Amino acid sequence: NAGLVRFGPLHEQTPDDFRAVVNVNLVGCYIVSREAATRMIPKASGAIINITSNNGIVPGPNAGAYGATKSAIAMMTQQMAIEWGPLGLRINAVAPGFIDAGMSKPIYANDAVRKARGGAVPLRRLGTADDIANAVLFLASEKASYVNGHNLLVDGGVTPSLLAQLPRH
């Protein structure tokens, strides 16, 4: 669940920048999931939870390859779910939104950005690492025993509210 982003306009990204993000985000996710699956398959039991992003559902400006990799992880999660589900594994993903943690921490160091982004979320707050951890714990638990191949959006409602930001008339 490592993540890398190289900010800047896509046309200014070098192929090496693009490859670095793809290698860490997508290929890294595949390698770790595959290694976990090879240990779980003999037991016919286990849950793998990948981390995508709301940027894998709706692109963000100047995020380079990030959104494409997160979208690809969501699809790869479904691929794993249909292949590894019959072997006793459940594979799901969590798509965080505006989370005040991890690689987004520097963005929210700017109080104006923090206030604007938090105010744009229907729940009127930024998410926390605990919000994401709780979603992961649910998907890993027996309470989610019939959930497989799902990309759980944990963003306070910001992604589905995008049309609410546009005028009707």
DRENMAR-778036 format. One line per 4 residues: number of its first residue (from 0); for each residue y, z negated, x of C-alpha. Coordinates in nm, 3 decimals, decimal comma. Example, Ala and Ser with C-alpha at 12.3 -4.5 7.8 and 13.67 -1.06 7.14 Angstrom:
<atoms>
0> -0,450/-0,780/1,230 | -0,106/-0,714/1,367
</atoms>
This chain:
<atoms>
0> 0,000/0,000/0,000 | 0,233/0,070/0,288 | 0,541/0,270/0,202 | 0,793/0,479/0,390
4> 1,103/0,663/0,277 | 1,335/0,885/0,476 | 1,662/0,898/0,286 | 1,876/1,210/0,282
8> 1,896/1,549/0,114 | 1,559/1,722/0,101 | 1,693/2,038/0,265 | 1,804/1,831/0,565
12> 1,468/1,663/0,612 | 1,266/1,793/0,903 | 0,901/1,887/0,856 | 0,819/1,590/1,082
16> 1,014/1,354/0,850 | 0,830/1,498/0,550 | 0,490/1,468/0,722 | 0,559/1,108/0,828
20> 0,624/1,002/0,468 | 0,318/1,193/0,340 | 0,099/1,043/0,614 | 0,204/0,683/0,553
24> 0,232/0,690/0,174 | -0,037/0,931/0,059 | -0,285/0,967/0,343 | -0,260/0,596/0,425
28> -0,331/0,506/0,062 | -0,633/0,738/0,062 | -0,775/0,593/0,385 | -0,742/0,230/0,270
32> -0,877/0,304/-0,079 | -1,170/0,498/0,065 | -1,255/0,216/0,307 | -1,240/-0,040/0,025
36> -1,454/0,182/-0,199 | -1,724/0,223/0,064 | -1,761/-0,156/0,069 | -1,747/-0,194/-0,311
40> -1,979/0,092/-0,413 | -2,301/-0,076/-0,285 | -2,212/-0,379/-0,503 | -2,123/-0,155/-0,801
44> -1,817/-0,371/-0,852 | -1,455/-0,385/-0,750 | -1,097/-0,302/-0,835 | -0,851/-0,104/-0,627
48> -0,483/-0,113/-0,714 | -0,258/0,146/-0,552 | 0,121/0,123/-0,548 | 0,318/0,420/-0,678
52> 0,681/0,405/-0,795 | 0,902/0,497/-1,085 | 1,025/0,763/-0,837 | 0,681/0,918/-0,877
56> 0,759/0,964/-1,247 | 1,130/1,048/-1,226 | 1,275/1,180/-0,899 | 1,556/1,001/-0,723
60> 1,826/1,185/-0,530 | 1,808/1,196/-0,152 | 1,463/1,038/-0,135 | 1,295/1,320/0,056
64> 0,917/1,329/0,018 | 0,896/0,976/-0,126 | 0,876/1,071/-0,496 | 0,628/1,350/-0,431
68> 0,397/1,113/-0,245 | 0,417/0,848/-0,516 | 0,342/1,107/-0,784 | 0,047/1,227/-0,576
72> -0,082/0,870/-0,545 | -0,079/0,840/-0,926 | -0,290/1,157/-0,952 | -0,517/1,048/-0,668
76> -0,567/0,716/-0,850 | -0,690/0,909/-1,154 | -0,918/1,120/-0,933 | -1,065/0,806/-0,777
80> -1,105/0,650/-1,122 | -1,312/0,936/-1,259 | -1,525/0,963/-0,945 | -1,570/0,595/-0,863
84> -1,570/0,455/-1,219 | -1,934/0,559/-1,275 | -2,014/0,374/-0,951 | -1,880/0,045/-1,092
88> -1,524/0,051/-0,957 | -1,192/0,044/-1,140 | -0,895/0,214/-0,976 | -0,543/0,171/-1,113
92> -0,188/0,183/-0,984 | 0,135/-0,009/-1,032 | 0,465/0,180/-1,039 | 0,750/-0,057/-0,949
96> 1,105/0,021/-1,056 | 1,421/-0,149/-0,922 | 1,261/-0,433/-0,725 | 1,469/-0,670/-0,512
100> 1,212/-0,696/-0,235 | 1,050/-0,501/0,045 | 1,208/-0,176/0,150 | 1,468/-0,200/-0,131
104> 1,610/-0,528/0,002 | 1,880/-0,352/0,213 | 1,995/-0,154/-0,093 | 2,054/-0,475/-0,288
108> 2,244/-0,642/-0,005 | 2,544/-0,455/-0,151 | 2,658/-0,668/-0,448 | 2,810/-0,370/-0,632
112> 2,481/-0,179/-0,612 | 2,285/-0,487/-0,716 | 2,508/-0,538/-1,021 | 2,510/-0,170/-1,123
116> 2,135/-0,125/-1,090 | 2,048/-0,457/-1,253 | 2,285/-0,375/-1,540 | 2,117/-0,037/-1,594
120> 1,781/-0,202/-1,661 | 1,725/-0,277/-2,032 | 1,610/-0,629/-1,935 | 1,942/-0,662/-1,743
124> 1,788/-0,774/-1,416 | 1,624/-0,642/-1,105 | 1,253/-0,694/-1,070 | 1,099/-0,932/-0,819
128> 0,799/-0,924/-0,590 | 0,636/-1,170/-0,833 | 0,676/-0,920/-1,118 | 0,476/-0,667/-0,919
132> 0,223/-0,923/-0,794 | 0,155/-1,034/-1,152 | 0,087/-0,675/-1,259 | -0,148/-0,625/-0,963
136> -0,326/-0,953/-1,041 | -0,375/-0,845/-1,402 | -0,523/-0,509/-1,301 | -0,751/-0,679/-1,047
140> -0,873/-0,934/-1,303 | -1,152/-0,921/-1,557 | -0,881/-0,918/-1,826 | -0,832/-0,552/-1,728
144> -1,205/-0,475/-1,722 | -1,160/-0,169/-1,946 | -0,853/-0,030/-1,768 | -0,930/0,252/-1,526
148> -0,710/0,535/-1,398 | -0,386/0,387/-1,530 | -0,043/0,390/-1,361 | 0,129/0,075/-1,493
152> 0,507/0,114/-1,495 | 0,672/-0,220/-1,409 | 1,043/-0,147/-1,424 | 1,204/-0,353/-1,699
156> 1,224/-0,042/-1,915 | 1,461/0,158/-1,694 | 1,249/0,474/-1,662 | 1,188/0,529/-2,035
160> 1,554/0,448/-2,106 | 1,694/0,738/-1,904 | 1,780/0,942/-2,214 | 1,974/0,643/-2,348
164> 2,219/0,699/-2,062 | 2,313/1,044/-2,195 | 2,552/1,107/-2,484 | 2,405/1,232/-2,813
168> 2,701/1,441/-2,920
</atoms>
